[in-house]
C-alpha cells in the first residue's frame, strides 16, 4: 500500500506482476490505469469542435471549427501515445485487458451507429413526408430548386474507393496474423492512400455542389450526413496511418495487435455507413425516391 499512500497507483505489467512494488500480493492480470488528463481534455476538445460547428453553420465562421478540430487531433495524439507506451513498453495489455478494450471499441461503434441513425432519420422523414416550404410549394422531393448529384458519377467512384480500401485493410490483417509485417505495411499504406483519395474527391464534390448548406432541408440533411461521414473517414485515415507506422516499427505480432483490429473495425464501419449513404441519399433520395408517395 506504500505506493498508494504516496499518490502513485501501482502499475501492472502482465499476468505475473504483483499488486505492490515490494513483491507481496497476489499476481493478477488487470491494468490499474494511472491518472490521465486526456478524458477531460478530450471532452473540452469535443465541445469546442461542436461549438465551432454551430458557429460555422449559423454564422459561416471557421475559426472555432478549425481550433476544435486541431484540439481533437492533439488529444488523439497524446492519448494514443500513452496507450502505445502501455502496450509496447510496459506490456500492460494482458489478455483480460484486451477483452475490456474490445468491449469498449464495440460500444463506441454502437454509439456511432446511433449517431448516424439520427441523420438517416432526418433525411427519410424529409424525403418520405415532404413539407411545403416557399422553396418547395409542391411538397415534392427532391425540392424543385435543387440540382442533385449523379449517383453513378463521382459518388460511385468514391464508393469503389472505399470498398477497395476495405479489401486492403483486410489484406493487412491477414499479413499481420501471418507475421509478415512488411506486406502488412504495404497493404496499410494502400489503405491510407485510398482514404486520402476519398477525402480529396469528397472535397472536390462539395466544391461543385449546386446548392449551399443553408438553402433548404435537402442541402442541410445532405451535408450533415455526408459531411460527418467524411469527418469519420479523416479520423479513420489518421487511425490507420498510426497503425501503419506501428506496423513498420514491429509493434504488432500475430498474437497481439488489437490496436490494428480496432482501426480495422472502425474502417469497416465507415465503409458500411457509406453504402447506406450512397443508396439512401445519392441514389434513392436524389432520384425522386419519394415521388410516388
N, C-alpha and C positions, 0 to 999 in steps of 0.2 A: 504493500500500500504506500510505500515511501514515494513512488513516482507520482501517485495521485495527490498526495498531500502537498507536493511541491508544484502542483498545477500542470503536470505533464501526464497526458494519457499514455498508458503503456501501449506499444505498437507491436502487433504480431507480425511475424514474417513467414508463417507457414504452419502446417499441421503440428510440427514438433516444438513450436515456440511456447515458452511458459508465460503465464499471465504477468508476472513481475520480472524485473530485471535481476533479481537475486538468485534466480534458478529454482525458486519454490513455486508451487502451484500446479494446477492440472493442465497438461498440454491440451490446447484447443485450436481449432482451425478458423476461428472468427477474427474479423478485422475490426479493431477498435479505431474508429476514424478520429484523427486529430482535429481540433477546431480549425475551421476554414472560413475565409471571408467570402468565398465565391458564391454561395447561395444568396447571401444578402446583396452582394454587388450585382449578381445576375438578375435579381428582382428589380433593382433600380434601373439597370440597363434595359430590361424588357419594358418597364414602364415608360422610360424615356423614348424608346422606339415607338411604342403605341401612341404616346403623346405627339411625337413628330409626325406619325401617320395622320392623326386627326388634323394637325395644323396644315399638313400638305393638302389633304382633301378639302378643307374648308377655306384655306387662305393661300394655297399654292406656295407655301413656304417650305423650302428644302432643308433649312439649317438643322432643326431639331431631328428631322428624319435621318439625315446623314450622321449627326452626332450620336443618335441612338444606335444606329447600325454599327458604327465603329466601336461603341461601348460594348455591344453584344460580342463583336469579334474579339475584343480584348479579354472579356470574361471567358469566352471559349478557349482562347489560347492559354490563359493562366490555369483554368480548371483542368483542361486536358493534360497540360504539362504535369500537374501534380498527380493525376491518375496514372499517367505513363510511368512516373517515378515509382509509384506504389507497385505497379505491375512488374516492371522490368528490374528496378534496382532493389526494392525492398522485398520483392516476392510475396506481397501481402494478399494477392488474389488467389486464394485457395479454391478448391472445387466448390465448397459451400458458399464462399463469397461470390463465385461466378453464378451460382443459382440466383442469388439476390440481384445481381446485375442483369441477368436475363429477364427476371420478372419486372425489374424497373424499366428496361427498354421496351418490353411488351406493353406495359401500362402506358408508357409515354406515346407509343404509336397508336394505342387505342384512343388516347385523348386527342391525338391529331386527326383520327378518323372522325370524331365528333366535331372537331373544328371545321373540317371541310364539309361535313353534313349540313352545317348551318348555311354555308354558301350555296350548296346544291338546293337546299330547301327554298332559299330566297329566289333562286333562278327559276325553279319549277313552279313556284307559286305565281311569279310574274308571267311565265310563259303559258301555263295552263289556264290561268284566270286573268287575262289581260285587262288592266284597268283603263278607264277613259281619262286621258290627260290632254292638255292643249296640244302636245306634240303627237298625240295618238288618239284623235277624235273618234276613230272607228273601233277602237279597242281590239286591235289585231296584234299579232306577234310574228316576226319582229315589228317594232313600230315603223311606220312608213318613211320616217326621216332617217332611218339607219341603213347604211350600206354595209352588210356583213362581209366577213372574210370567206373566201372559197375554201371549204374544209379540206379539199383534196389538192391544195397547192402547198403553201408553206406549212400550215398546221400538220398535214400528212407527213411531210418530210421531218418535222420535229418529232412526230410520233415514231417514225422509223429510227431516228437517232436515239431516242430514249429506250426503245425496245432493244436496239443493238447494245446499248450500254448495260442493260440487264444481262445480256449474254456474256459480255466481257467480265462483269463483276462476278458472275457465277464461275467463269473460267478461272479467275484469280483465286476463288475459294477452293476449287479443286486442286490447284497447284500448291496452295499453302498446306492443304491436307497431305499432299504427296511429298511435302518437304522441299519443293522446288521454288525457292523464293525469287530466283532470277526471273523465271517465267511469270510468277505471280506479280512481280513488279511491272513487267511488260503489260500484262493484262490490266492492272490498275492504272497504269499510265494512259492506256487507251480509253479507259472508263472516264478518267478525269478530263481528257481531251474532248470526249463526246459530251460531257456535262457542260464544258465551256462553250462548245458549239451550239448546244441547245439554248443557253442563255443569250448568246450573240444573236441567234435567229429570232428569239422572242423579243429582244430589244429592237431588232430590225422591223418586226411585225408591228410593234407598238408605234414606232415612228411613222408607219404608213397607215395607221388606223384612220378611217374616215369619220371618226367620232371621238369626242373627248369624254373624260371621266364624269363630268357634271352635266352631260347633255341628255339625261334621262335614265330610266330604270335599266334598260338594256346595257348601256355603257358601264353603269355602276356595278351591276352584277357580273358583267364580263370581266372588267378589270380587277375586281376584288378576288374572284375565283382564280383566274389565270395568273394574276399578279402574285397572290400569296403562294400559289404553286411554284412560280418562278423563284420566289424567295427561298422556298424549301429546296429547290434544285441547287441554288447557290450554296446553301448551308451543307447539303449533301455532298456537293463537289469538294468543298473545303474538308469535310469529314474524310472523304476518300483520299484527298491529297495528303492529309496527315497519315493515313494508313499506308499510302504509297511510300512515304519517307520511312515509316517504321518498318515496312517490309524490306526495303533496301538496307536498313541497319540491322536486320536479323532479329527484330523483336518478336516476331510471330513464329510459333512452332506448330507442328501438326496437332499437338495436344493442348496448346494454349494460344488462342488467337481470338478471344472474344471481342477485342477492340475492332477487329475487322468484321466479325459477324454482325455486330451492332450497326456498323456502317452499311453493310450489305442489306440488312433488314430495312433500314431506313430508305435505302435507294430503291429497293423493290416496292416499298410503299409509295414512293414518289412516282414510280412507273405506273402503278395501278391507278392512282388518282388521276394521272394524265389521261389514261384511257377513258375514264369516266368523263373527264372534261371534254375530250375530243368528241366522243359520241353525243354527249348531252348538249354542250354549248356550241361547239363549232359545227356539228353535223345536224342534229335534230333541231336544236333551238334556232340556229341561224337560217335553216331552210324552211321555216314556217311549220315546224312540227306541231304547233298548236292550231294550225289554220283550220283543220277540220272541226276542232272544238269551237 
